[in-house]
C-alpha cells in the first residue's frame, strides 16, 4: 500500500518537495476520515492529495493513491469497482496492476511476488489464513488483507475476530460496523442467539457515535 511518498531523512538529502509532503498528509487524512465514517472530509482530502500528485504529471503516482482509496473500501467490505484506478491502469506499473487484482480477489500466482511483503503471505497462505493475517503488523494492511480473504470466501471466524479487534483498537467505526455485522450474521446462522444479541448491543454502541449508515456486507 506504500504510496512512495516517504519524507526525506535529515542530513544532506535535498528538501522534500511540497507536493510530496502535501499529498502524503492529505492521503493519510483521507483514509482515516473514511474509515472513521466521515465522507465529506474524505472526499475533500482525497481531492487535495490527487491534485498535488497531478502536478507531477505522473500517472503511476495517481494510480497508487487510487489504489489506496480502493483498499480502504476493501478493509470495510465495501466491494466496488476501483474505477479511479481502472482509468489509469494502462500507465500503471505491473506492481500496481497486481495489487489491483489482489484487492479484487483475483490475484494470480505470478502477481504474488509483486505484492507488498505482508500481502504476499496472505496471498500464499489461504490454507492458514489466521496465521497469515496475524503476521501483518500495520493495522490498515491487516484489515485490507482480511477483506481480501473475505472476498475470496476463506475468512475464518479467527480472521473475522482479528478484523473486529483491529478496527476497534484504531477506533475505525466504518470497518468495525461492517465486520461486526459479518460476525453477527454467522452467529445467527449458527443458532447462537445470545452471541448475536451481544454483537447487536455492540453495534448499537458504535452507531451512537454517528457513523455514516453502512450497507449490509456481502454474505
Secondary structure, DSSP 8 states (H G I E B T S, - for coil): ---S-----SSSS----HHHHHHHHHHHHHHHHHHHT-HHHHHHHHHHHHHHHHTTT-HHHHHHHHHHHHHHHHHTT-----HHHHTTGGGS-HHHHHHHHHHTT---HHHHTTS-HHHHHHHH-GGGHHHHHHT--SHHHHHHHHHHHHHTT---HHHHHHHHHHHHHHT-HHHHHHHHHHHHHHHHHTT-HHHHHHHHHHHHHHHTTT---------
